[in-house]
Amino acid sequence: MKTQKPNNIGKNSGRRIIRHSNNRVKDQDHVTEMLKLCLQKICELQAEMEREAETIHDPEAEGYAACATETLRFLSSQGLPPDHPMVKMLSERLLRDRDDN
């Protein structure tokens, strides 16, 4: 009794046979170059995001900004308008000090 192998089992099982023509090779080179450019851009963007994450996450600056915001909010809740001399002076002072750090 002879057994037959199913069509999908054998030497080329699971592989796609590609017949190369001149255009197909050029197309594959073009695709390869595009993939390289995409990967390079992804790496650049990832490096940029890491640099931004380092500069953004400054606990001292975040705490200072929170205190400045809360101070100005408190003065506003006490009825002092934004154009009041004390609020103006304090705002300028807090913003100037923050920029110096």
Backbone atoms as SQL, in Angstrom:
CREATE TABLE atoms (id INTEGER PRIMARY KEY, chain TEXT, resi INTEGER, resn TEXT, atom TEXT, x REAL, y REAL, z REAL);
INSERT INTO atoms VALUES
  (1, 'A', 1, 'MET', 'N', 0.836, -1.173, 0.000),
  (2, 'A', 1, 'MET', 'CA', 0.000, 0.000, 0.000),
  (3, 'A', 1, 'MET', 'C', 0.886, 1.244, 0.000),
  (4, 'A', 2, 'LYS', 'N', 0.629, 2.159, -0.914),
  (5, 'A', 2, 'LYS', 'CA', 1.409, 3.379, -1.041),
  (6, 'A', 2, 'LYS', 'C', 0.696, 4.524, -0.330),
  (7, 'A', 3, 'THR', 'N', 1.463, 5.312, 0.426),
  (8, 'A', 3, 'THR', 'CA', 0.867, 6.507, 1.039),
  (9, 'A', 3, 'THR', 'C', 1.350, 7.723, 0.272),
  (10, 'A', 4, 'GLN', 'N', 0.477, 8.644, 0.101),
  (11, 'A', 4, 'GLN', 'CA', 0.841, 9.868, -0.610),
  (12, 'A', 4, 'GLN', 'C', 1.002, 11.001, 0.401),
  (13, 'A', 5, 'LYS', 'N', 1.999, 11.818, 0.140),
  (14, 'A', 5, 'LYS', 'CA', 2.207, 12.988, 0.990),
  (15, 'A', 5, 'LYS', 'C', 1.192, 14.059, 0.619),
  (16, 'A', 6, 'PRO', 'N', 0.655, 14.725, 1.616),
  (17, 'A', 6, 'PRO', 'CA', -0.235, 15.845, 1.296),
  (18, 'A', 6, 'PRO', 'C', 0.542, 16.901, 0.513),
  (19, 'A', 7, 'ASN', 'N', -0.167, 17.705, -0.230),
  (20, 'A', 7, 'ASN', 'CA', 0.458, 18.707, -1.091),
  (21, 'A', 7, 'ASN', 'C', 1.299, 19.729, -0.334),
  (22, 'A', 8, 'ASN', 'N', 0.958, 20.022, 0.909),
  (23, 'A', 8, 'ASN', 'CA', 1.668, 21.069, 1.623),
  (24, 'A', 8, 'ASN', 'C', 2.891, 20.567, 2.373),
  (25, 'A', 9, 'ILE', 'N', 3.199, 19.304, 2.307),
  (26, 'A', 9, 'ILE', 'CA', 4.367, 18.771, 2.995),
  (27, 'A', 9, 'ILE', 'C', 5.401, 18.425, 1.944),
  (28, 'A', 10, 'GLY', 'N', 6.613, 18.799, 2.196),
  (29, 'A', 10, 'GLY', 'CA', 7.668, 18.487, 1.259),
  (30, 'A', 10, 'GLY', 'C', 8.776, 19.504, 1.354),
  (31, 'A', 11, 'LYS', 'N', 9.604, 19.519, 0.338),
  (32, 'A', 11, 'LYS', 'CA', 10.788, 20.356, 0.329),
  (33, 'A', 11, 'LYS', 'C', 10.453, 21.851, 0.439),
  (34, 'A', 12, 'ASN', 'N', 9.431, 22.302, -0.239),
  (35, 'A', 12, 'ASN', 'CA', 9.079, 23.722, -0.254),
  (36, 'A', 12, 'ASN', 'C', 7.935, 24.054, 0.697),
  (37, 'A', 13, 'SER', 'N', 7.655, 23.192, 1.635),
  (38, 'A', 13, 'SER', 'CA', 6.541, 23.386, 2.549),
  (39, 'A', 13, 'SER', 'C', 6.700, 24.686, 3.334),
  (40, 'A', 14, 'GLY', 'N', 5.674, 25.506, 3.315),
  (41, 'A', 14, 'GLY', 'CA', 5.681, 26.730, 4.100),
  (42, 'A', 14, 'GLY', 'C', 6.467, 27.859, 3.463),
  (43, 'A', 15, 'ARG', 'N', 7.104, 27.644, 2.336),
  (44, 'A', 15, 'ARG', 'CA', 7.878, 28.690, 1.677),
  (45, 'A', 15, 'ARG', 'C', 7.158, 29.150, 0.426),
  (46, 'A', 16, 'ARG', 'N', 7.311, 30.398, 0.173),
  (47, 'A', 16, 'ARG', 'CA', 6.715, 30.966, -1.028),
  (48, 'A', 16, 'ARG', 'C', 7.797, 31.045, -2.097),
  (49, 'A', 17, 'ILE', 'N', 7.506, 30.558, -3.247),
  (50, 'A', 17, 'ILE', 'CA', 8.475, 30.591, -4.337),
  (51, 'A', 17, 'ILE', 'C', 8.305, 31.908, -5.076),
  (52, 'A', 18, 'ILE', 'N', 9.410, 32.662, -5.170),
  (53, 'A', 18, 'ILE', 'CA', 9.381, 33.949, -5.852),
  (54, 'A', 18, 'ILE', 'C', 10.270, 33.849, -7.080),
  (55, 'A', 19, 'ARG', 'N', 9.708, 34.126, -8.199),
  (56, 'A', 19, 'ARG', 'CA', 10.488, 34.154, -9.428),
  (57, 'A', 19, 'ARG', 'C', 10.956, 35.596, -9.626),
  (58, 'A', 20, 'HIS', 'N', 12.252, 35.769, -9.689),
  (59, 'A', 20, 'HIS', 'CA', 12.820, 37.114, -9.793),
  (60, 'A', 20, 'HIS', 'C', 12.899, 37.560, -11.237),
  (61, 'A', 21, 'SER', 'N', 12.413, 38.720, -11.457),
  (62, 'A', 21, 'SER', 'CA', 12.624, 39.379, -12.740),
  (63, 'A', 21, 'SER', 'C', 13.382, 40.657, -12.425),
  (64, 'A', 22, 'ASN', 'N', 13.841, 41.321, -13.416),
  (65, 'A', 22, 'ASN', 'CA', 14.616, 42.538, -13.201),
  (66, 'A', 22, 'ASN', 'C', 13.823, 43.576, -12.418),
  (67, 'A', 23, 'ASN', 'N', 12.553, 43.760, -12.747),
  (68, 'A', 23, 'ASN', 'CA', 11.721, 44.746, -12.051),
  (69, 'A', 23, 'ASN', 'C', 11.464, 44.355, -10.611),
  (70, 'A', 24, 'ARG', 'N', 11.256, 43.073, -10.380),
  (71, 'A', 24, 'ARG', 'CA', 10.961, 42.629, -9.024),
  (72, 'A', 24, 'ARG', 'C', 12.174, 42.862, -8.122),
  (73, 'A', 25, 'VAL', 'N', 13.369, 42.612, -8.616),
  (74, 'A', 25, 'VAL', 'CA', 14.578, 42.850, -7.822),
  (75, 'A', 25, 'VAL', 'C', 14.692, 44.333, -7.510),
  (76, 'A', 26, 'LYS', 'N', 14.425, 45.177, -8.481),
  (77, 'A', 26, 'LYS', 'CA', 14.472, 46.623, -8.248),
  (78, 'A', 26, 'LYS', 'C', 13.419, 47.036, -7.227),
  (79, 'A', 27, 'ASP', 'N', 12.218, 46.474, -7.342),
  (80, 'A', 27, 'ASP', 'CA', 11.156, 46.779, -6.386),
  (81, 'A', 27, 'ASP', 'C', 11.549, 46.355, -4.976),
  (82, 'A', 28, 'GLN', 'N', 12.161, 45.180, -4.857),
  (83, 'A', 28, 'GLN', 'CA', 12.576, 44.707, -3.538),
  (84, 'A', 28, 'GLN', 'C', 13.677, 45.592, -2.970),
  (85, 'A', 29, 'ASP', 'N', 14.606, 46.059, -3.815),
  (86, 'A', 29, 'ASP', 'CA', 15.641, 46.980, -3.351),
  (87, 'A', 29, 'ASP', 'C', 15.013, 48.286, -2.872),
  (88, 'A', 30, 'HIS', 'N', 14.016, 48.754, -3.603),
  (89, 'A', 30, 'HIS', 'CA', 13.318, 49.984, -3.220),
  (90, 'A', 30, 'HIS', 'C', 12.608, 49.801, -1.876),
  (91, 'A', 31, 'VAL', 'N', 11.951, 48.674, -1.712),
  (92, 'A', 31, 'VAL', 'CA', 11.257, 48.386, -0.451),
  (93, 'A', 31, 'VAL', 'C', 12.263, 48.299, 0.688),
  (94, 'A', 32, 'THR', 'N', 13.396, 47.650, 0.438),
  (95, 'A', 32, 'THR', 'CA', 14.432, 47.531, 1.468),
  (96, 'A', 32, 'THR', 'C', 14.938, 48.910, 1.875),
  (97, 'A', 33, 'GLU', 'N', 15.177, 49.774, 0.912),
  (98, 'A', 33, 'GLU', 'CA', 15.639, 51.125, 1.216),
  (99, 'A', 33, 'GLU', 'C', 14.585, 51.906, 1.992),
  (100, 'A', 34, 'MET', 'N', 13.331, 51.756, 1.620),
  (101, 'A', 34, 'MET', 'CA', 12.254, 52.441, 2.338),
  (102, 'A', 34, 'MET', 'C', 12.158, 51.944, 3.779),
  (103, 'A', 35, 'LEU', 'N', 12.300, 50.647, 3.965),
  (104, 'A', 35, 'LEU', 'CA', 12.264, 50.094, 5.325),
  (105, 'A', 35, 'LEU', 'C', 13.431, 50.615, 6.150),
  (106, 'A', 36, 'LYS', 'N', 14.604, 50.735, 5.534),
  (107, 'A', 36, 'LYS', 'CA', 15.768, 51.279, 6.243),
  (108, 'A', 36, 'LYS', 'C', 15.507, 52.721, 6.664),
  (109, 'A', 37, 'LEU', 'N', 14.941, 53.519, 5.753),
  (110, 'A', 37, 'LEU', 'CA', 14.634, 54.912, 6.078),
  (111, 'A', 37, 'LEU', 'C', 13.598, 55.014, 7.195),
  (112, 'A', 38, 'CYS', 'N', 12.588, 54.164, 7.140),
  (113, 'A', 38, 'CYS', 'CA', 11.562, 54.162, 8.190),
  (114, 'A', 38, 'CYS', 'C', 12.159, 53.791, 9.540),
  (115, 'A', 39, 'LEU', 'N', 13.000, 52.784, 9.554),
  (116, 'A', 39, 'LEU', 'CA', 13.632, 52.362, 10.804),
  (117, 'A', 39, 'LEU', 'C', 14.532, 53.461, 11.351),
  (118, 'A', 40, 'GLN', 'N', 15.259, 54.129, 10.470),
  (119, 'A', 40, 'GLN', 'CA', 16.120, 55.226, 10.896),
  (120, 'A', 40, 'GLN', 'C', 15.286, 56.352, 11.513),
  (121, 'A', 41, 'LYS', 'N', 14.164, 56.680, 10.881),
  (122, 'A', 41, 'LYS', 'CA', 13.297, 57.744, 11.402),
  (123, 'A', 41, 'LYS', 'C', 12.703, 57.355, 12.754),
  (124, 'A', 42, 'ILE', 'N', 12.311, 56.104, 12.895),
  (125, 'A', 42, 'ILE', 'CA', 11.776, 55.624, 14.177),
  (126, 'A', 42, 'ILE', 'C', 12.827, 55.758, 15.267),
  (127, 'A', 43, 'CYS', 'N', 14.064, 55.378, 14.955),
  (128, 'A', 43, 'CYS', 'CA', 15.148, 55.493, 15.942),
  (129, 'A', 43, 'CYS', 'C', 15.397, 56.947, 16.318),
  (130, 'A', 44, 'GLU', 'N', 15.363, 57.842, 15.335),
  (131, 'A', 44, 'GLU', 'CA', 15.548, 59.268, 15.618),
  (132, 'A', 44, 'GLU', 'C', 14.434, 59.802, 16.512),
  (133, 'A', 45, 'LEU', 'N', 13.194, 59.434, 16.211),
  (134, 'A', 45, 'LEU', 'CA', 12.064, 59.892, 17.019),
  (135, 'A', 45, 'LEU', 'C', 12.127, 59.346, 18.438),
  (136, 'A', 46, 'GLN', 'N', 12.538, 58.092, 18.567),
  (137, 'A', 46, 'GLN', 'CA', 12.653, 57.496, 19.894),
  (138, 'A', 46, 'GLN', 'C', 13.731, 58.207, 20.704),
  (139, 'A', 47, 'ALA', 'N', 14.865, 58.522, 20.075),
  (140, 'A', 47, 'ALA', 'CA', 15.928, 59.242, 20.773),
  (141, 'A', 47, 'ALA', 'C', 15.459, 60.634, 21.184),
  (142, 'A', 48, 'GLU', 'N', 14.700, 61.296, 20.314),
  (143, 'A', 48, 'GLU', 'CA', 14.168, 62.615, 20.636),
  (144, 'A', 48, 'GLU', 'C', 13.199, 62.546, 21.809),
  (145, 'A', 49, 'MET', 'N', 12.342, 61.528, 21.828),
  (146, 'A', 49, 'MET', 'CA', 11.400, 61.361, 22.938),
  (147, 'A', 49, 'MET', 'C', 12.133, 61.109, 24.247),
  (148, 'A', 50, 'GLU', 'N', 13.215, 60.340, 24.203),
  (149, 'A', 50, 'GLU', 'CA', 13.981, 60.074, 25.421),
  (150, 'A', 50, 'GLU', 'C', 14.637, 61.347, 25.928),
  (151, 'A', 51, 'ARG', 'N', 15.151, 62.186, 25.005),
  (152, 'A', 51, 'ARG', 'CA', 15.755, 63.457, 25.426),
  (153, 'A', 51, 'ARG', 'C', 14.704, 64.364, 26.056),
  (154, 'A', 52, 'GLU', 'N', 13.517, 64.423, 25.448),
  (155, 'A', 52, 'GLU', 'CA', 12.443, 65.258, 25.989),
  (156, 'A', 52, 'GLU', 'C', 11.985, 64.749, 27.344),
  (157, 'A', 53, 'ALA', 'N', 11.928, 63.448, 27.514),
  (158, 'A', 53, 'ALA', 'CA', 11.496, 62.872, 28.789),
  (159, 'A', 53, 'ALA', 'C', 12.467, 63.247, 29.898),
  (160, 'A', 54, 'GLU', 'N', 13.750, 63.314, 29.571),
  (161, 'A', 54, 'GLU', 'CA', 14.746, 63.683, 30.574),
  (162, 'A', 54, 'GLU', 'C', 14.589, 65.140, 30.987),
  (163, 'A', 55, 'THR', 'N', 14.291, 66.022, 30.038),
  (164, 'A', 55, 'THR', 'CA', 14.183, 67.436, 30.370),
  (165, 'A', 55, 'THR', 'C', 12.843, 67.766, 31.011),
  (166, 'A', 56, 'ILE', 'N', 11.790, 67.060, 30.635),
  (167, 'A', 56, 'ILE', 'CA', 10.462, 67.347, 31.168),
  (168, 'A', 56, 'ILE', 'C', 10.342, 66.896, 32.620),
  (169, 'A', 57, 'HIS', 'N', 10.882, 65.754, 32.939),
  (170, 'A', 57, 'HIS', 'CA', 10.710, 65.196, 34.278),
  (171, 'A', 57, 'HIS', 'C', 11.769, 65.758, 35.225),
  (172, 'A', 58, 'ASP', 'N', 11.504, 66.961, 35.718),
  (173, 'A', 58, 'ASP', 'CA', 12.365, 67.600, 36.699),
  (174, 'A', 58, 'ASP', 'C', 11.497, 67.863, 37.925),
  (175, 'A', 59, 'PRO', 'N', 11.585, 67.009, 38.941),
  (176, 'A', 59, 'PRO', 'CA', 10.702, 67.137, 40.108),
  (177, 'A', 59, 'PRO', 'C', 10.770, 68.512, 40.777),
  (178, 'A', 60, 'GLU', 'N', 11.960, 69.097, 40.828),
  (179, 'A', 60, 'GLU', 'CA', 12.094, 70.401, 41.471),
  (180, 'A', 60, 'GLU', 'C', 11.326, 71.472, 40.689),
  (181, 'A', 61, 'ALA', 'N', 11.467, 71.462, 39.372),
  (182, 'A', 61, 'ALA', 'CA', 10.760, 72.443, 38.545),
  (183, 'A', 61, 'ALA', 'C', 9.252, 72.223, 38.606),
  (184, 'A', 62, 'GLU', 'N', 8.834, 70.965, 38.620),
  (185, 'A', 62, 'GLU', 'CA', 7.404, 70.663, 38.708),
  (186, 'A', 62, 'GLU', 'C', 6.831, 71.133, 40.041),
  (187, 'A', 63, 'GLY', 'N', 7.559, 70.937, 41.122),
  (188, 'A', 63, 'GLY', 'CA', 7.114, 71.391, 42.436),
  (189, 'A', 63, 'GLY', 'C', 7.048, 72.907, 42.522),
  (190, 'A', 64, 'TYR', 'N', 8.055, 73.568, 41.947),
  (191, 'A', 64, 'TYR', 'CA', 8.081, 75.031, 41.935),
  (192, 'A', 64, 'TYR', 'C', 6.884, 75.575, 41.160),
  (193, 'A', 65, 'ALA', 'N', 6.612, 74.988, 40.001),
  (194, 'A', 65, 'ALA', 'CA', 5.485, 75.438, 39.177),
  (195, 'A', 65, 'ALA', 'C', 4.163, 75.223, 39.909),
  (196, 'A', 66, 'ALA', 'N', 4.041, 74.111, 40.613),
  (197, 'A', 66, 'ALA', 'CA', 2.808, 73.833, 41.365),
  (198, 'A', 66, 'ALA', 'C', 2.620, 74.859, 42.480),
  (199, 'A', 67, 'CYS', 'N', 3.696, 75.204, 43.176),
  (200, 'A', 67, 'CYS', 'CA', 3.609, 76.206, 44.246),
  (201, 'A', 67, 'CYS', 'C', 3.248, 77.581, 43.690),
  (202, 'A', 68, 'ALA', 'N', 3.868, 77.957, 42.582),
  (203, 'A', 68, 'ALA', 'CA', 3.571, 79.257, 41.974),
  (204, 'A', 68, 'ALA', 'C', 2.110, 79.325, 41.548),
  (205, 'A', 69, 'THR', 'N', 1.626, 78.275, 40.929),
  (206, 'A', 69, 'THR', 'CA', 0.232, 78.233, 40.488),
  (207, 'A', 69, 'THR', 'C', -0.718, 78.317, 41.671),
  (208, 'A', 70, 'GLU', 'N', -0.429, 77.571, 42.712),
  (209, 'A', 70, 'GLU', 'CA', -1.298, 77.570, 43.894),
  (210, 'A', 70, 'GLU', 'C', -1.282, 78.931, 44.586),
  (211, 'A', 71, 'THR', 'N', -0.136, 79.585, 44.632),
  (212, 'A', 71, 'THR', 'CA', -0.037, 80.913, 45.243),
  (213, 'A', 71, 'THR', 'C', -0.911, 81.914, 44.499),
  (214, 'A', 72, 'LEU', 'N', -0.800, 81.911, 43.174),
  (215, 'A', 72, 'LEU', 'CA', -1.599, 82.849, 42.376),
  (216, 'A', 72, 'LEU', 'C', -3.084, 82.511, 42.442),
  (217, 'A', 73, 'ARG', 'N', -3.406, 81.245, 42.508),
  (218, 'A', 73, 'ARG', 'CA', -4.812, 80.833, 42.641),
  (219, 'A', 73, 'ARG', 'C', -5.376, 81.309, 43.989),
  (220, 'A', 74, 'PHE', 'N', -4.593, 81.193, 45.057),
  (221, 'A', 74, 'PHE', 'CA', -5.036, 81.635, 46.380),
  (222, 'A', 74, 'PHE', 'C', -5.312, 83.138, 46.380),
  (223, 'A', 75, 'LEU', 'N', -4.379, 83.907, 45.809),
  (224, 'A', 75, 'LEU', 'CA', -4.575, 85.360, 45.772),
  (225, 'A', 75, 'LEU', 'C', -5.828, 85.723, 44.982),
  (226, 'A', 76, 'SER', 'N', -6.074, 85.005, 43.904),
  (227, 'A', 76, 'SER', 'CA', -7.276, 85.248, 43.104),
  (228, 'A', 76, 'SER', 'C', -8.533, 84.912, 43.903),
  (229, 'A', 77, 'SER', 'N', -8.489, 83.820, 44.668),
  (230, 'A', 77, 'SER', 'CA', -9.660, 83.430, 45.471),
  (231, 'A', 77, 'SER', 'C', -9.924, 84.414, 46.605),
  (232, 'A', 78, 'GLN', 'N', -8.907, 85.160, 47.002),
  (233, 'A', 78, 'GLN', 'CA', -9.070, 86.157, 48.055),
  (234, 'A', 78, 'GLN', 'C', -9.545, 87.503, 47.506),
  (235, 'A', 79, 'GLY', 'N', -9.777, 87.548, 46.198),
  (236, 'A', 79, 'GLY', 'CA', -10.348, 88.754, 45.608),
  (237, 'A', 79, 'GLY', 'C', -9.344, 89.692, 44.966),
  (238, 'A', 80, 'LEU', 'N', -8.088, 89.318, 44.910),
  (239, 'A', 80, 'LEU', 'CA', -7.107, 90.186, 44.263),
  (240, 'A', 80, 'LEU', 'C', -7.127, 89.937, 42.754),
  (241, 'A', 81, 'PRO', 'N', -7.370, 90.979, 41.959),
  (242, 'A', 81, 'PRO', 'CA', -7.414, 90.797, 40.503),
  (243, 'A', 81, 'PRO', 'C', -6.001, 90.599, 39.935),
  (244, 'A', 82, 'PRO', 'N', -5.889, 90.023, 38.748),
  (245, 'A', 82, 'PRO', 'CA', -4.578, 89.784, 38.136),
  (246, 'A', 82, 'PRO', 'C', -3.772, 91.058, 37.896),
  (247, 'A', 83, 'ASP', 'N', -4.460, 92.226, 37.775),
  (248, 'A', 83, 'ASP', 'CA', -3.717, 93.467, 37.540),
  (249, 'A', 83, 'ASP', 'C', -3.349, 94.195, 38.838),
  (250, 'A', 84, 'HIS', 'N', -3.639, 93.605, 39.990),
  (251, 'A', 84, 'HIS', 'CA', -3.253, 94.184, 41.283),
  (252, 'A', 84, 'HIS', 'C', -1.722, 94.217, 41.349),
  (253, 'A', 85, 'PRO', 'N', -1.141, 95.310, 41.863),
  (254, 'A', 85, 'PRO', 'CA', 0.327, 95.431, 41.899),
  (255, 'A', 85, 'PRO', 'C', 1.026, 94.267, 42.606),
  (256, 'A', 86, 'MET', 'N', 0.449, 93.787, 43.705),
  (257, 'A', 86, 'MET', 'CA', 1.096, 92.688, 44.422),
  (258, 'A', 86, 'MET', 'C', 1.061, 91.393, 43.598),
  (259, 'A', 87, 'VAL', 'N', -0.058, 91.117, 42.929),
  (260, 'A', 87, 'VAL', 'CA', -0.176, 89.910, 42.107),
  (261, 'A', 87, 'VAL', 'C', 0.776, 90.001, 40.922),
  (262, 'A', 88, 'LYS', 'N', 0.842, 91.186, 40.296),
  (263, 'A', 88, 'LYS', 'CA', 1.757, 91.376, 39.173),
  (264, 'A', 88, 'LYS', 'C', 3.203, 91.143, 39.598),
  (265, 'A', 89, 'MET', 'N', 3.594, 91.768, 40.719),
  (266, 'A', 89, 'MET', 'CA', 4.969, 91.663, 41.194),
  (267, 'A', 89, 'MET', 'C', 5.304, 90.215, 41.540),
  (268, 'A', 90, 'LEU', 'N', 4.393, 89.546, 42.214),
  (269, 'A', 90, 'LEU', 'CA', 4.627, 88.158, 42.609),
  (270, 'A', 90, 'LEU', 'C', 4.697, 87.241, 41.386),
  (271, 'A', 91, 'SER', 'N', 3.824, 87.469, 40.421),
  (272, 'A', 91, 'SER', 'CA', 3.848, 86.670, 39.190),
  (273, 'A', 91, 'SER', 'C', 5.172, 86.841, 38.461),
  (274, 'A', 92, 'GLU', 'N', 5.593, 88.094, 38.310),
  (275, 'A', 92, 'GLU', 'CA', 6.863, 88.352, 37.630),
  (276, 'A', 92, 'GLU', 'C', 8.024, 87.715, 38.382),
  (277, 'A', 93, 'ARG', 'N', 7.986, 87.822, 39.686),
  (278, 'A', 93, 'ARG', 'CA', 9.070, 87.262, 40.505),
  (279, 'A', 93, 'ARG', 'C', 9.115, 85.736, 40.386),
  (280, 'A', 94, 'LEU', 'N', 7.956, 85.095, 40.479),
  (281, 'A', 94, 'LEU', 'CA', 7.919, 83.631, 40.387),
  (282, 'A', 94, 'LEU', 'C', 8.342, 83.151, 39.004),
  (283, 'A', 95, 'LEU', 'N', 7.875, 83.839, 37.973),
  (284, 'A', 95, 'LEU', 'CA', 8.240, 83.434, 36.615),
  (285, 'A', 95, 'LEU', 'C', 9.710, 83.707, 36.328),
  (286, 'A', 96, 'ARG', 'N', 10.228, 84.826, 36.811),
  (287, 'A', 96, 'ARG', 'CA', 11.642, 85.142, 36.606),
  (288, 'A', 96, 'ARG', 'C', 12.518, 84.129, 37.319),
  (289, 'A', 97, 'ASP', 'N', 12.180, 83.791, 38.559),
  (290, 'A', 97, 'ASP', 'CA', 12.977, 82.820, 39.312),
  (291, 'A', 97, 'ASP', 'C', 12.930, 81.449, 38.659),
  (292, 'A', 98, 'ARG', 'N', 11.803, 81.097, 38.109),
  (293, 'A', 98, 'ARG', 'CA', 11.679, 79.785, 37.469),
  (294, 'A', 98, 'ARG', 'C', 12.556, 79.727, 36.219),
  (295, 'A', 99, 'ASP', 'N', 12.612, 80.811, 35.455),
  (296, 'A', 99, 'ASP', 'CA', 13.430, 80.837, 34.246),
  (297, 'A', 99, 'ASP', 'C', 14.918, 80.826, 34.565),
  (298, 'A', 100, 'ASP', 'N', 15.305, 81.343, 35.728),
  (299, 'A', 100, 'ASP', 'CA', 16.718, 81.350, 36.114),
  (300, 'A', 100, 'ASP', 'C', 17.217, 79.969, 36.472),
  (301, 'A', 101, 'ASN', 'N', 16.324, 79.049, 36.894),
  (302, 'A', 101, 'ASN', 'CA', 16.745, 77.704, 37.309),
  (303, 'A', 101, 'ASN', 'C', 17.025, 76.870, 36.164);
